[in-house]
């Protein structure tokens, strides 16, 4: 993880490699971000492809130890379609922020209880 492989808008179709290097599976973090919504991450992991074990019958040691690990065919993504639901943000946005300045005489009573006298 750590290298950006795609940046864009949804919906999108992105081809992801399942293997990163020889005998090493890939791992992806998909970061969703949209104004007014909480950021959301989805993780896509890889697992050993069931057909990899078919090498015992069809491909032999060459397929198991050389071809599939080198091409990434040894692994498969744990999901092919990602559908995520984003939650509306509960944090206030800049446009919703407001600063009210009161004279001490005009300060509402519920705010006066929070005042601290500073000498």
Secondary structure, DSSP 8 states (H G I E B T S, - for coil): --S------SS------SEEETTEE-EEEEEE--TTB--EEEEEEEEE-GGGGGGGTTTHHHIIIIIHHHHTTTEEES-S-------B--S--GGG-------GGG--HHHHTT-----
